[in-house]
Amino acid sequence: MSPTAPTPHPTTLPLPGDLLPRRLENHRVHRYRGDGFEWAAHEIGEEGRAVLLELYRGLEETYRGWRERRADPDWPVLEARIRRITDRAFVARIEALAERLPTAGDGTGDSLEDVRLLRAGKVLHDVRGGAFTSLVVYTRFLSGDLFPGLSREDLRMATVLLARDHAKMMRNALPWLDPPERLRDLEERPHALDAVLAKWISTERMPVEAGGLVSVEVVSSYEGRLASCCLEVSALERVVSNLLANAVRFAAASPVRVEVDPVEPDAVRWLVANRASPEDLNWLHSRCDGEPGRLFRSRVSGGRAGGQGLGLATCADFVCAAFGLPGVDQAVRDGYLGAWWGDGWFAAWVHWPAFPPPPEGR
């Protein structure tokens, strides 16, 4: 980032003024490319590999089918493909993958088996959630009465973009799915901020499966580039989608607020906040003993409304890798990630390294 880059805009949320760091260092020598938190093929049973491959191919076929005829898409064919991988029977097969994972050994997380199973659980959490959860909900609306305020055209395009993003995320988490395409994901290809923000900025309303609409409000003061390659973007997507999925799921009222701000010398803060019910705020306080940073430690964060507590732990994994931090304790202590609740709000934030601007004259 330039030394003259703007300081973060003060948040409009009622957070204590000194809670968010104004300066963060990147301790890595080389830029993080988005790898390292994957589930190897040999650790997955044959049936599990077949289900995951079927999901991935369905997502890829949907996006490629649209891209090849984007001027005149064959929507009946595309919708049929989407319905095939979002029908209840197929979703149940994906859900069953997590149910068949054995329980980690002694619960301390210290053994190699514990580490392996925890990594598998985090990958499955992201495969079952994120863009796929939204894709299932949007497809339900396409199959029935359209939700108020959302046209069929908007829903169709949303499903295409969600399919594209989830396929890319799956290549990040499951390298064996499509090795040639994953190699292309590692090619140097700087991304603008819109690579992650565009679909939120254009979505005034986000339908939730329980019914109702939650608006997503995006405010950004960062104008730089985002990431070095597609694989890094998909790692950041895994982080931000976990924050956004939690916010939408537990929002007591609109809007869900997303704030993106630069932090000197070379970091970008992503803050996601939602209105929260008194019951949820009480749960958070009791579950974490009043220490918000505990939410990012996978062994203590699960259990809320049936959740496993793996999403925020996954965020911590990626943020630590991106900045070269030894672990979540330092990340929380120094403000690389954090959470806060009060005055009817819950907020969680992470930071990601800013991507340097191109050299002069390029």
C-alpha positions as a Python dict, from the first residue, in 0.01 Angstrom:
ca = {
    (1, 'M'): (0, 0, 0),
    (2, 'S'): (109, 355, -60),
    (3, 'P'): (226, 556, 244),
    (4, 'T'): (-46, 803, 150),
    (5, 'A'): (-324, 544, 150),
    (6, 'P'): (-629, 660, 344),
    (7, 'T'): (-679, 553, 701),
    (8, 'P'): (-986, 338, 768),
    (9, 'H'): (-1315, 520, 779),
    (10, 'P'): (-1453, 518, 1132),
    (11, 'T'): (-1718, 249, 1153),
    (12, 'T'): (-2077, 357, 1200),
    (13, 'L'): (-2125, 62, 1433),
    (14, 'P'): (-2116, 121, 1811),
    (15, 'L'): (-1779, -56, 1857),
    (16, 'P'): (-1532, 87, 2109),
    (17, 'G'): (-1300, 322, 1923),
    (18, 'D'): (-977, 145, 2016),
    (19, 'L'): (-1097, -205, 1931),
    (20, 'L'): (-998, -212, 1564),
    (21, 'P'): (-624, -187, 1489),
    (22, 'R'): (-503, 107, 1279),
    (23, 'R'): (-178, -60, 1175),
    (24, 'L'): (-85, -422, 1099),
    (25, 'E'): (232, -585, 965),
    (26, 'N'): (267, -873, 721),
    (27, 'H'): (536, -1112, 851),
    (28, 'R'): (565, -1318, 534),
    (29, 'V'): (853, -1285, 289),
    (30, 'H'): (649, -1421, -2),
    (31, 'R'): (283, -1359, -63),
    (32, 'Y'): (41, -1628, 52),
    (33, 'R'): (-123, -1795, -247),
    (34, 'G'): (-426, -1948, -78),
    (35, 'D'): (-323, -2312, -31),
    (36, 'G'): (-253, -2535, 267),
    (37, 'F'): (-600, -2610, 410),
    (38, 'E'): (-713, -2898, 195),
    (39, 'W'): (-853, -3250, 217),
    (40, 'A'): (-649, -3509, 26),
    (41, 'A'): (-822, -3767, -192),
    (42, 'H'): (-669, -4065, -10),
    (43, 'E'): (-834, -3951, 315),
    (44, 'I'): (-1183, -3962, 162),
    (45, 'G'): (-1374, -4280, 94),
    (46, 'E'): (-1470, -4378, -260),
    (47, 'E'): (-1834, -4282, -209),
    (48, 'G'): (-1736, -3943, -66),
    (49, 'R'): (-1507, -3870, -359),
    (50, 'A'): (-1786, -3961, -603),
    (51, 'V'): (-2037, -3726, -435),
    (52, 'L'): (-1792, -3436, -422),
    (53, 'L'): (-1690, -3488, -783),
    (54, 'E'): (-2055, -3498, -893),
    (55, 'L'): (-2121, -3170, -713),
    (56, 'Y'): (-1814, -3005, -863),
    (57, 'R'): (-1894, -3118, -1217),
    (58, 'G'): (-2250, -2993, -1184),
    (59, 'L'): (-2128, -2651, -1073),
    (60, 'E'): (-1872, -2632, -1353),
    (61, 'E'): (-2120, -2745, -1618),
    (62, 'T'): (-2362, -2477, -1506),
    (63, 'Y'): (-2111, -2193, -1529),
    (64, 'R'): (-1949, -2311, -1851),
    (65, 'G'): (-2288, -2368, -2011),
    (66, 'W'): (-2380, -2008, -1936),
    (67, 'R'): (-2042, -1869, -2044),
    (68, 'E'): (-2052, -2046, -2381),
    (69, 'R'): (-2392, -1893, -2465),
    (70, 'R'): (-2398, -1585, -2248),
    (71, 'A'): (-2569, -1377, -2519),
    (72, 'D'): (-2857, -1626, -2529),
    (73, 'P'): (-2832, -1878, -2241),
    (74, 'D'): (-3030, -2200, -2257),
    (75, 'W'): (-3195, -2141, -1921),
    (76, 'P'): (-3410, -2457, -1912),
    (77, 'V'): (-3095, -2670, -1951),
    (78, 'L'): (-2899, -2465, -1695),
    (79, 'E'): (-3182, -2474, -1442),
    (80, 'A'): (-3210, -2851, -1483),
    (81, 'R'): (-2838, -2886, -1407),
    (82, 'I'): (-2868, -2669, -1100),
    (83, 'R'): (-3173, -2857, -972),
    (84, 'R'): (-2989, -3188, -1009),
    (85, 'I'): (-2721, -3084, -757),
    (86, 'T'): (-2950, -2894, -522),
    (87, 'D'): (-3241, -3135, -487),
    (88, 'R'): (-3300, -3257, -134),
    (89, 'A'): (-3180, -3612, -197),
    (90, 'F'): (-2846, -3496, -334),
    (91, 'V'): (-2796, -3238, -59),
    (92, 'A'): (-2863, -3516, 192),
    (93, 'R'): (-2578, -3719, 39),
    (94, 'I'): (-2342, -3425, 94),
    (95, 'E'): (-2465, -3377, 450),
    (96, 'A'): (-2404, -3746, 518),
    (97, 'L'): (-2031, -3704, 448),
    (98, 'A'): (-1994, -3502, 767),
    (99, 'E'): (-2205, -3744, 967),
    (100, 'R'): (-1970, -4029, 876),
    (101, 'L'): (-1658, -3850, 998),
    (102, 'P'): (-1536, -4018, 1318),
    (103, 'T'): (-1509, -3811, 1634),
    (104, 'A'): (-1162, -3670, 1698),
    (105, 'G'): (-953, -3865, 1948),
    (106, 'D'): (-917, -3713, 2293),
    (107, 'G'): (-1060, -3370, 2214),
    (108, 'T'): (-734, -3185, 2274),
    (109, 'G'): (-654, -3144, 1907),
    (110, 'D'): (-292, -3241, 1968),
    (111, 'S'): (-276, -3580, 1796),
    (112, 'L'): (-215, -3618, 1423),
    (113, 'E'): (-552, -3790, 1392),
    (114, 'D'): (-726, -3498, 1565),
    (115, 'V'): (-558, -3253, 1329),
    (116, 'R'): (-652, -3460, 1024),
    (117, 'L'): (-1015, -3495, 1127),
    (118, 'L'): (-1045, -3130, 1219),
    (119, 'R'): (-910, -3031, 877),
    (120, 'A'): (-1159, -3263, 708),
    (121, 'G'): (-1443, -3116, 913),
    (122, 'K'): (-1346, -2761, 814),
    (123, 'V'): (-1335, -2851, 445),
    (124, 'L'): (-1675, -3019, 461),
    (125, 'H'): (-1812, -2719, 649),
    (126, 'D'): (-1713, -2495, 359),
    (127, 'V'): (-1827, -2740, 89),
    (128, 'R'): (-2172, -2773, 250),
    (129, 'G'): (-2201, -2402, 327),
    (130, 'G'): (-2090, -2078, 165),
    (131, 'A'): (-2212, -2023, -188),
    (132, 'F'): (-2368, -2370, -203),
    (133, 'T'): (-2613, -2288, 77),
    (134, 'S'): (-2723, -1976, -112),
    (135, 'L'): (-2743, -2174, -437),
    (136, 'V'): (-2982, -2425, -278),
    (137, 'V'): (-3205, -2144, -145),
    (138, 'Y'): (-3212, -1955, -477),
    (139, 'T'): (-3295, -2274, -665),
    (140, 'R'): (-3588, -2340, -432),
    (141, 'F'): (-3725, -1998, -526),
    (142, 'L'): (-3675, -2066, -897),
    (143, 'S'): (-3873, -2388, -861),
    (144, 'G'): (-4166, -2222, -687),
    (145, 'D'): (-4310, -1878, -650),
    (146, 'L'): (-4052, -1605, -694),
    (147, 'F'): (-3963, -1419, -382),
    (148, 'P'): (-4101, -1062, -365),
    (149, 'G'): (-3864, -814, -525),
    (150, 'L'): (-3649, -1075, -700),
    (151, 'S'): (-3703, -1134, -1071),
    (152, 'R'): (-3644, -1466, -1242),
    (153, 'E'): (-3359, -1308, -1438),
    (154, 'D'): (-3188, -1194, -1116),
    (155, 'L'): (-3229, -1537, -959),
    (156, 'R'): (-3095, -1715, -1266),
    (157, 'M'): (-2782, -1500, -1283),
    (158, 'A'): (-2731, -1538, -908),
    (159, 'T'): (-2729, -1916, -943),
    (160, 'V'): (-2472, -1901, -1224),
    (161, 'L'): (-2234, -1680, -1025),
    (162, 'L'): (-2279, -1885, -710),
    (163, 'A'): (-2201, -2202, -908),
    (164, 'R'): (-1883, -2041, -1045),
    (165, 'D'): (-1765, -1925, -702),
    (166, 'H'): (-1838, -2253, -526),
    (167, 'A'): (-1657, -2455, -792),
    (168, 'K'): (-1352, -2234, -747),
    (169, 'M'): (-1373, -2273, -369),
    (170, 'M'): (-1392, -2652, -406),
    (171, 'R'): (-1071, -2650, -615),
    (172, 'N'): (-906, -2460, -330),
    (173, 'A'): (-1018, -2714, -67),
    (174, 'L'): (-1000, -3033, -279),
    (175, 'P'): (-699, -3008, -517),
    (176, 'W'): (-759, -3353, -666),
    (177, 'L'): (-1097, -3255, -817),
    (178, 'D'): (-956, -3076, -1121),
    (179, 'P'): (-573, -3049, -1124),
    (180, 'P'): (-546, -2866, -1462),
    (181, 'E'): (-797, -2599, -1358),
    (182, 'R'): (-632, -2563, -1017),
    (183, 'L'): (-299, -2498, -1190),
    (184, 'R'): (-470, -2220, -1384),
    (185, 'D'): (-604, -2086, -1052),
    (186, 'L'): (-240, -2044, -941),
    (187, 'E'): (-138, -1836, -1244),
    (188, 'E'): (-48, -1478, -1163),
    (189, 'R'): (-368, -1284, -1224),
    (190, 'P'): (-422, -986, -993),
    (191, 'H'): (-785, -940, -896),
    (192, 'A'): (-975, -623, -824),
    (193, 'L'): (-1191, -586, -516),
    (194, 'D'): (-1502, -650, -726),
    (195, 'A'): (-1393, -1014, -757),
    (196, 'V'): (-1539, -1065, -409),
    (197, 'L'): (-1767, -764, -361),
    (198, 'A'): (-1958, -745, -689),
    (199, 'K'): (-2221, -1004, -611),
    (200, 'W'): (-2294, -841, -274),
    (201, 'I'): (-2309, -485, -404),
    (202, 'S'): (-2557, -591, -673),
    (203, 'T'): (-2770, -788, -426),
    (204, 'E'): (-3004, -553, -246),
    (205, 'R'): (-3181, -843, -80),
    (206, 'M'): (-3064, -1186, 25),
    (207, 'P'): (-3335, -1449, 75),
    (208, 'V'): (-3299, -1680, 373),
    (209, 'E'): (-3441, -2031, 387),
    (210, 'A'): (-3644, -1960, 702),
    (211, 'G'): (-3830, -1692, 510),
    (212, 'G'): (-3794, -1319, 483),
    (213, 'L'): (-3529, -1100, 328),
    (214, 'V'): (-3208, -966, 474),
    (215, 'S'): (-3048, -671, 297),
    (216, 'V'): (-2669, -660, 262),
    (217, 'E'): (-2512, -316, 282),
    (218, 'V'): (-2154, -286, 155),
    (219, 'V'): (-1930, 14, 232),
    (220, 'S'): (-1572, 17, 102),
    (221, 'S'): (-1297, 279, 124),
    (222, 'Y'): (-1028, 49, -17),
    (223, 'E'): (-945, 113, -381),
    (224, 'G'): (-650, -119, -435),
    (225, 'R'): (-618, -463, -588),
    (226, 'L'): (-720, -768, -394),
    (227, 'A'): (-516, -1081, -463),
    (228, 'S'): (-248, -1236, -679),
    (229, 'C'): (-436, -1529, -831),
    (230, 'C'): (-768, -1714, -839),
    (231, 'L'): (-663, -1958, -567),
    (232, 'E'): (-592, -1673, -328),
    (233, 'V'): (-928, -1515, -409),
    (234, 'S'): (-1100, -1845, -331),
    (235, 'A'): (-919, -1860, 5),
    (236, 'L'): (-1045, -1511, 87),
    (237, 'E'): (-1392, -1617, -31),
    (238, 'R'): (-1381, -1905, 218),
    (239, 'V'): (-1307, -1653, 492),
    (240, 'V'): (-1558, -1383, 401),
    (241, 'S'): (-1838, -1624, 310),
    (242, 'N'): (-1813, -1779, 657),
    (243, 'L'): (-1854, -1435, 816),
    (244, 'L'): (-2141, -1343, 586),
    (245, 'A'): (-2320, -1677, 624),
    (246, 'N'): (-2317, -1640, 1004),
    (247, 'A'): (-2440, -1281, 980),
    (248, 'V'): (-2729, -1364, 747),
    (249, 'R'): (-2825, -1673, 945),
    (250, 'F'): (-2846, -1494, 1279),
    (251, 'A'): (-2955, -1146, 1168),
    (252, 'A'): (-3242, -1026, 1384),
    (253, 'A'): (-3313, -741, 1141),
    (254, 'S'): (-3170, -577, 830),
    (255, 'P'): (-2916, -475, 727),
    (256, 'V'): (-2616, -702, 740),
    (257, 'R'): (-2330, -456, 709),
    (258, 'V'): (-2001, -525, 529),
    (259, 'E'): (-1718, -271, 567),
    (260, 'V'): (-1389, -294, 374),
    (261, 'D'): (-1111, -56, 478),
    (262, 'P'): (-733, -22, 433),
    (263, 'V'): (-510, -59, 737),
    (264, 'E'): (-147, 55, 718),
    (265, 'P'): (100, -53, 607),
    (266, 'D'): (-35, -335, 392),
    (267, 'A'): (-360, -485, 521),
    (268, 'V'): (-728, -468, 435),
    (269, 'R'): (-996, -514, 698),
    (270, 'W'): (-1320, -701, 628),
    (271, 'L'): (-1580, -636, 895),
    (272, 'V'): (-1922, -806, 885),
    (273, 'A'): (-2192, -712, 1136),
    (274, 'N'): (-2552, -807, 1199),
    (275, 'R'): (-2830, -712, 1436),
    (276, 'A'): (-2848, -980, 1704),
    (277, 'S'): (-3123, -1098, 1936),
    (278, 'P'): (-3077, -1076, 2315),
    (279, 'E'): (-3083, -1457, 2327),
    (280, 'D'): (-2794, -1486, 2083),
    (281, 'L'): (-2593, -1219, 2262),
    (282, 'N'): (-2645, -1397, 2594),
    (283, 'W'): (-2538, -1726, 2434),
    (284, 'L'): (-2221, -1565, 2298),
    (285, 'H'): (-2129, -1418, 2633),
    (286, 'S'): (-2180, -1742, 2825),
    (287, 'R'): (-2017, -1963, 2561),
    (288, 'C'): (-1704, -1749, 2541),
    (289, 'D'): (-1680, -1642, 2906),
    (290, 'G'): (-1693, -1284, 2782),
    (291, 'E'): (-1384, -1331, 2560),
    (292, 'P'): (-1486, -1278, 2194),
    (293, 'G'): (-1159, -1416, 2057),
    (294, 'R'): (-1256, -1763, 2177),
    (295, 'L'): (-1496, -1783, 1884),
    (296, 'F'): (-1199, -1835, 1652),
    (297, 'R'): (-1072, -2138, 1844),
    (298, 'S'): (-1248, -2441, 1696),
    (299, 'R'): (-1257, -2638, 2021),
    (300, 'V'): (-1477, -2385, 2199),
    (301, 'S'): (-1686, -2216, 1934),
    (302, 'G'): (-1941, -2479, 1831),
    (303, 'G'): (-2295, -2553, 1929),
    (304, 'R'): (-2494, -2241, 1846),
    (305, 'A'): (-2816, -2328, 1665),
    (306, 'G'): (-2674, -2659, 1554),
    (307, 'G'): (-2349, -2513, 1417),
    (308, 'Q'): (-2016, -2691, 1447),
    (309, 'G'): (-1810, -2382, 1521),
    (310, 'L'): (-1571, -2455, 1234),
    (311, 'G'): (-1633, -2148, 1015),
    (312, 'L'): (-1459, -1890, 1230),
    (313, 'A'): (-1179, -2137, 1305),
    (314, 'T'): (-1127, -2169, 929),
    (315, 'C'): (-1108, -1789, 907),
    (316, 'A'): (-831, -1796, 1170),
    (317, 'D'): (-637, -2061, 976),
    (318, 'F'): (-630, -1853, 659),
    (319, 'V'): (-559, -1519, 826),
    (320, 'C'): (-264, -1666, 1019),
    (321, 'A'): (-125, -1818, 698),
    (322, 'A'): (-174, -1498, 499),
    (323, 'F'): (21, -1285, 750),
    (324, 'G'): (276, -1544, 863),
    (325, 'L'): (146, -1562, 1220),
    (326, 'P'): (228, -1861, 1446),
    (327, 'G'): (-128, -1913, 1565),
    (328, 'V'): (-470, -1781, 1658),
    (329, 'D'): (-359, -1647, 1997),
    (330, 'Q'): (-133, -1385, 1839),
    (331, 'A'): (-386, -1315, 1565),
    (332, 'V'): (-651, -1230, 1825),
    (333, 'R'): (-416, -1045, 2057),
    (334, 'D'): (-283, -818, 1783),
    (335, 'G'): (-621, -762, 1618),
    (336, 'Y'): (-565, -948, 1290),
    (337, 'L'): (-907, -1095, 1358),
    (338, 'G'): (-1164, -1037, 1626),
    (339, 'A'): (-1526, -1018, 1734),
    (340, 'W'): (-1743, -791, 1945),
    (341, 'W'): (-2104, -775, 2058),
    (342, 'G'): (-2313, -512, 2227),
    (343, 'D'): (-2594, -261, 2175),
    (344, 'G'): (-2788, -519, 1975),
    (345, 'W'): (-2504, -588, 1729),
    (346, 'F'): (-2261, -871, 1663),
    (347, 'A'): (-1951, -792, 1457),
    (348, 'A'): (-1661, -1006, 1340),
    (349, 'W'): (-1362, -894, 1137),
    (350, 'V'): (-1057, -1032, 966),
    (351, 'H'): (-767, -876, 779),
    (352, 'W'): (-605, -979, 453),
    (353, 'P'): (-280, -855, 299),
    (354, 'A'): (-330, -577, 47),
    (355, 'F'): (-196, -646, -300),
    (356, 'P'): (72, -398, -410),
    (357, 'P'): (-12, -160, -693),
    (358, 'P'): (149, -221, -1034),
    (359, 'P'): (487, -56, -1101),
    (360, 'E'): (487, 295, -1242),
    (361, 'G'): (404, 298, -1612),
    (362, 'R'): (218, -37, -1612),
}
